[in-house]
Amino acid sequence: MRLIYWIATYLISTNLMVAQLHTVKPIVKKEKNTNLSIAASFVRSEIFLEQKIKEDSKPPGVSLRLAYSGKKITRLEIEYVHFFPRIIEPKWYAMNLNSLEANCHFTTRFNNTNAMFYPLIGISYYSFSGYFSGKNDSKNVARLYMPGTTILLNMLALNIGTGYEHRIKKIGLFAEYKLRFAGDNWGIKNFGIKDVCIAGGIKYYMHVKSLGTIFKGTRNRYFLNTD
């Protein structure tokens, strides 16, 4: 009996020592992040305005962009462009041309470099306004627009193009070439290339928390984490 007692005592004390030495490591959750970039670029429109006002005008412009990219090859980007149409007086006055677009980039990176190539597809919305006086109308634009009126023109187009980007730490340089396809009067009649757009600019890359880490809570996923 005494032998059984000592064996039991030894086993219990050994288990207690192992339990005391065992440490529980805290679970470290990896923070999920999102890649964002902001960019500014110079833009040139080659066809759209020339078709609408019947004058040789290929307006330059500037754009602001915001892009979102995850771990996959796709990247989403929105862009606002303000153009600077050439003054064509006394025939046209107060011309204003802007566009808003959303594109999806399919990025392909080159080996051993910080460069990438990306085909893109998206949609763009063009908005033009200008006062047509009808003076010096050598091209008979009055058959399209009434003289002495402000002309408002809009176009929704399909974007297809390609781009090249080179990253240097948090700064990147890029160039793009886009074709815009649309029909007449928001339809598919005479569907074809309505504009050619070239652009080049600079961007800044940011690494921020993803929306999933900002909004937390097991019971209510809409609570905002302000810690």
N, C-alpha and C positions, 0 to 999 in steps of 0.2 A: 504493500500500500504506500509505504514511504517513497518507493521508487517511482510509482505512478504520480505521486504528488509533485516530486521534483521535476519530472518530465513535463507535466502540465504547466508548472511555474515557469520553466525555461521557455516553452513555446509562447506563452502569453507575453512574457517580457520581451522576447525577440520581435513579436508582431508590433508591440507598442513602440519599440525603437525604430522599426522600419516606417511606421506611420508618422513618427515625428520627423524623420529625415525627408519624407516625401513632400515636395513643394509643388504647388499648382501654379503653372505659368499663366499669366494673364493673356487673354486672347486679344491680339492686336489686329484691329480691322484696318485694312488698307483703304485709304481715302480715294474715292473715285473722282477723277478729274476730267475736264473737258478742254479741248483745244479750240481757242477762238483766235481770230485775227481781224484787224482793221486795216484798211488800205485806202490810198488815194491814188488816182491815176489821171493821165491825160487821154482824152478820147477823141476820135474823129469819125464822123458819120459821112458816108460816101454817096449815098443814093437818095435816101428818104426825102430830105428837104428839097433837093433838086427836082424830084418828080412832082412834088406838091406845088411849088411856086413857079416852076418852069424857068428857073434861072440857075446858072452855074454857081451853086453854093454848097460847099462841103464844110459844114461848120465844125470847128474844134469845140471841145468841152472838157469839163472836169467831173470826176465821179468820186463818190464815197462808197465804201464797201464794208460789209460785215460778213464773215464766214465762220461756219461751225463745222468741225470735223471730229469724229470719234476715232475708234481704233480701226475701223474698216476703211476701204479705199474710197468711199464716197465722201464728198464734202458739199455742204449747202451754203449758198452765198446769195445775199440780196445786195442790189446796187442801185444807187440813185445817180442820174447823170443830168447835169445842166449844160446845155450847149450855148454857144455864142454865135448866132447867125450873122453873116456878113450884112452890113447895111446896104439895102438896095432901094435907095430913094431916087426919085419921088414915087416909084411904083409901089413899094412896100414900106410900111412903117411899123415900129413897135413889135417886131417879131420875137417870139418866145418859144423855145423848144426844150422839152424835158422828157426824160424816160425813167421808168421804174421797172426793174426786172428781177427775176429769181432764177438762179441756175443751179444745176447739180453737176459737180465735177467728179470725174472718175480718175483718181490720181494713180500714176505709175512712176515709181521712183527708179532712178538710175543707180547701179551698183557703185559703191565707193565714192559717191558724191552726194552733195546736199541739193541736187537738182531734181525736178520732177516734171513730167509731161502729163497733161490732162485733157482728154476730150470733154466737152460739156454740152449740155442740153438744158433748155429752160424756156421761159416765156418773158416777153417784154411788152410794156405798154408805153406807147409814144403819144405825146400831147403837144400840138402846135397851135399857136394863135398869132395872128398878124393882121394889120389893117391894110386892105388892098384899095389903093386910090384909083387904079385904072390908068394912071398917067404913063406915057411912054410905053404903052403896051404893044411892043413890037411882035410879041409871040401870041397875041390874041388870047391872053389868059381870061379876058372878060367873058369868054364863052363858057368858062367853068365857074367863075365867081362874079358876083355882082359888085361893080365898082362902088367905092364909098362905104364899104361894110367891113366889119371885123370877121375874119375867117377863123373858124375853130375846126381843127382836124385831129382825129384820134386813130390809133392803130394798135391792134393786139397781134403780136407776132410770135412765131416759134423761133427760138434761138438754137443754132447748131454751130459749134466752133471748136477751137482748140487753144491751149495755152501752154506756156513754159514758165517755170518758176525756179529761182535759185535762192536758197536760204543761207544766210550768214549769221549764225547764232539766232538772235531774236528779230533780225531784219531780213526781209526778202525783197527781191526784184522780180518783176513778172512782165510778160507780154502776152496779149491775146488777139485772136482773130475770130470774128463772129459773122455769120450770115443770118439774116432775119427773113423768115418766110411768112407771107400773109396773102390774103385775098382782097378783093375790092369790097368796100363797104361792110367789113366785118364778116364777109362770107368766104366761100371757097372759089368763087369765080375768079379766073385769072390768077390763081394761086401760084406764087413763085417768089423769087428773091426781091424783097422790097428795100433792103438796106444792107450795106457792108460796113462793119464797124471794126476799127483797129484801136488798140489801147495798150498803154504801158505805164507802169507805176511802181510804187513802193508800199510794203506792208509791214505791220508789226505783229508778232505772234505773242499770244498770252496763254497761260496755263491756269485755269480757274476751276473752282469746285463745280461738280456737276449738279444738276437740279435735284438729283436723288439724295445728295448729302446736305443740301440746304433745307429741304423739307423732310423732317423726320417724325417718328412717332409710331408706335406699334398699334395704338388704338385709333389715332386720327392722323392720317398721312398728310393732312393739310396744315398741321402745326408748323410754324416757321421756326427754324433753329437760329436763335439769336445769341447763342453762347460764344 
